[in-house]
Amino acid sequence: MTVERIMTDNAWAYRKSRLFAATLAELGIAHRPTKPRCPWTNCEGVITFVPGPA
């Protein structure tokens, strides 16, 4: 399984964390924060599976 992007809420811990940003950059993962007051993305786990090499 390959992780291409991660979706989180707009919590301070995700937006301002240099460690979180550096880890995502090192792993080549895009960060997609949810839109504020957007019920179809807030409070939902969104997982996208991309088949990787066997």
C-alpha positions as CSV (number, residue, x, y, z in Angstrom):
1,M,0.0,0.0,0.0
2,T,1.3,3.5,-0.9
3,V,0.1,6.6,0.9
4,E,-0.1,9.6,-1.6
5,R,-2.0,12.1,0.5
6,I,-3.4,12.5,4.0
7,M,-6.5,14.5,4.9
8,T,-6.7,16.1,8.4
9,D,-8.8,18.7,10.1
10,N,-7.4,22.3,10.4
11,A,-6.1,21.7,13.9
12,W,-3.1,23.8,15.0
13,A,-1.1,20.7,15.5
14,Y,-1.3,19.8,11.8
15,R,-1.1,23.3,10.3
16,K,1.9,24.6,12.4
17,S,3.9,21.5,13.1
18,R,7.3,21.6,11.4
19,L,7.9,18.0,12.3
20,F,4.6,16.9,10.7
21,A,5.3,18.8,7.6
22,A,8.9,17.6,7.4
23,T,7.8,14.0,7.9
24,L,5.2,14.3,5.1
25,A,7.7,15.9,2.8
26,E,10.3,13.2,3.5
27,L,7.8,10.5,2.7
28,G,6.4,12.3,-0.4
29,I,2.9,12.6,1.1
30,A,0.6,15.5,0.2
31,H,-1.3,17.1,3.1
32,R,-4.9,18.1,2.3
33,P,-6.6,19.9,5.2
34,T,-10.4,19.8,5.2
35,K,-12.4,22.9,4.5
36,P,-13.9,24.7,7.5
37,R,-17.5,23.9,8.2
38,C,-17.7,21.3,5.5
39,P,-19.8,18.4,6.8
40,W,-19.0,16.0,4.1
41,T,-15.3,16.0,4.9
42,N,-15.3,16.9,8.6
43,C,-15.6,13.9,11.0
44,E,-15.1,11.4,8.3
45,G,-12.2,9.1,7.7
46,V,-11.2,9.2,4.1
47,I,-8.9,6.5,2.9
48,T,-7.7,6.0,-0.6
49,F,-5.9,2.8,-1.5
50,V,-3.5,2.8,-4.3
51,P,-2.2,-0.6,-5.4
52,G,1.6,-0.8,-5.0
53,P,4.1,-3.2,-6.3
54,A,3.6,-6.7,-5.2
